[in-house]
């Protein structure tokens, strides 16, 4: 738009010549007020760009350690408890998988023999994360279903033992391993609770209207929003399309940010890579699916 405005404002010589020729026909494609039109187009473009950049700046999520966002209080339901614990567990999982002793078994790089970062992060992030999880669990033990109580007791014991190992590396915590059932228990219950969230339902309804077009075959919402809509800083959507609609999707992303004050991240697959879309869907079993048509 700026380029178009400048073109009108500058009144290129070929337009001047064409205008002279057209005067014979009592017709003109440029006039005395063209500079105002050009200036107006430039101003509109700059205003639009300014608004876009302001929204990006104002609603850009600020990253911080999970324990600093933990809300240690009594929750009304077990699902809400799981929603609070899940991002802290994910933070620990990411740190362990990227810097821990068992990370990247198939690769040989400096992290496999040099654990300086692991030692640093387990003290600065994993330990306070664990302490937050323990406080939340202990404060809400009365709402933990009996079927899961043993796993959560084992989780607290693991946290105590692991934190002691951090302080004293000679302490053996092998008898207090992290209960493998915990991640699925927490994720599944957080997901079931999120599905009934008015916040999430509102976003799904909005997307259904905008993505219900013939060029979109099907799509699904995944990621943090389907586990805790109130705390999620963005919304992830995978889309299978049958025709290029990049401009339309960019428009939807911008409108979504204006409407919902958060980023919309789109993972777009076309029909040629439909198998990739199916595989991606398989790797995200907890999701909200929508099929058009």
Residue pairs with C-beta under 8 A, 6 or more apart in sequence:
1 41
1 42
1 44
1 45
1 48
2 41
2 42
2 45
2 46
4 41
5 38
5 39
5 40
5 41
5 42
5 45
6 38
6 42
7 38
8 30
8 34
8 35
8 37
8 38
8 41
9 34
9 35
9 38
9 39
9 42
10 38
11 30
11 34
11 35
15 29
15 30
16 30
18 29
19 28
19 29
19 30
22 28
22 29
52 254
55 257
55 258
56 257
59 257
59 261
59 262
59 263
61 233
61 234
61 262
61 263
65 91
65 124
65 125
65 128
65 129
66 87
66 88
66 90
66 91
66 92
66 125
66 129
66 132
67 88
67 91
67 125
67 128
67 129
67 131
67 132
69 87
69 231
70 84
70 88
70 132
70 136
71 84
72 132
72 135
72 136
72 139
73 139
74 139
74 140
75 81
75 84
75 140
75 143
76 143
77 143
77 193
78 143
78 144
78 145
78 148
78 189
79 189
79 190
79 192
79 193
80 193
81 136
81 137
81 140
81 143
81 144
82 185
82 186
82 187
82 189
82 190
82 193
83 190
83 193
83 194
83 227
83 228
83 231
84 136
84 228
85 133
85 136
85 137
85 186
86 186
86 187
86 190
86 227
86 228
87 224
87 228
87 231
88 129
88 132
88 133
89 133
89 182
89 183
89 186
91 125
91 129
92 125
92 126
92 129
92 130
93 183
95 118
95 121
95 122
95 125
95 126
96 102
96 103
96 126
97 103
98 111
99 111
99 115
99 117
99 118
99 121
100 115
100 118
101 115
101 118
103 111
103 112
104 111
104 112
111 117
111 118
122 166
123 166
126 162
126 166
127 163
127 166
130 159
130 162
130 163
131 159
131 163
133 155
133 159
134 156
134 159
134 160
137 144
137 152
137 155
137 156
138 156
141 149
141 152
144 152
148 185
151 179
151 181
151 182
151 185
152 182
154 176
154 179
155 178
155 179
155 182
157 176
158 173
158 176
158 177
158 178
158 179
160 176
161 171
161 173
161 175
161 176
162 173
162 176
162 178
164 171
164 173
165 171
165 172
165 173
187 227
187 286
188 286
190 227
190 228
191 226
191 227
191 286
194 200
194 225
194 226
194 227
194 228
194 229
195 226
195 288
197 229
197 230
199 229
199 230
200 225
200 226
200 229
200 288
203 221
203 225
203 229
203 235
203 260
204 221
204 288
204 290
206 256
206 259
206 260
207 219
207 221
207 237
207 256
207 290
208 290
210 252
210 255
210 256
211 219
211 239
211 252
211 290
211 292
212 292
213 245
213 248
213 292
214 242
214 292
214 293
215 241
215 242
215 243
215 245
215 248
216 239
216 240
216 241
216 242
216 245
216 292
217 240
217 241
217 242
217 271
217 291
217 292
217 293
218 239
218 240
218 289
218 290
218 291
218 292
219 237
219 238
219 239
219 240
219 289
219 290
219 292
220 237
220 238
220 281
220 284
220 287
220 288
220 289
220 290
221 235
221 236
221 237
221 287
221 288
222 236
222 237
222 238
222 284
222 286
222 287
222 288
223 232
223 234
223 235
223 236
223 265
223 284
224 231
224 232
224 233
224 234
224 236
225 232
225 234
225 235
225 236
226 286
226 287
226 288
227 286
232 262
233 262
233 263
234 262
234 263
234 264
234 265
235 256
235 260
235 262
235 263
235 264
235 265
236 265
236 267
237 264
237 265
237 266
237 267
238 266
238 267
238 268
238 269
238 277
238 280
238 281
238 284
239 249
239 266
239 267
239 268
239 269
240 269
240 270
240 271
240 274
240 277
241 268
241 269
241 270
241 271
242 270
242 271
244 270
249 266
249 268
252 264
253 263
253 264
253 266
256 262
256 264
257 263
257 264
267 280
269 276
269 277
269 280
281 287
281 289
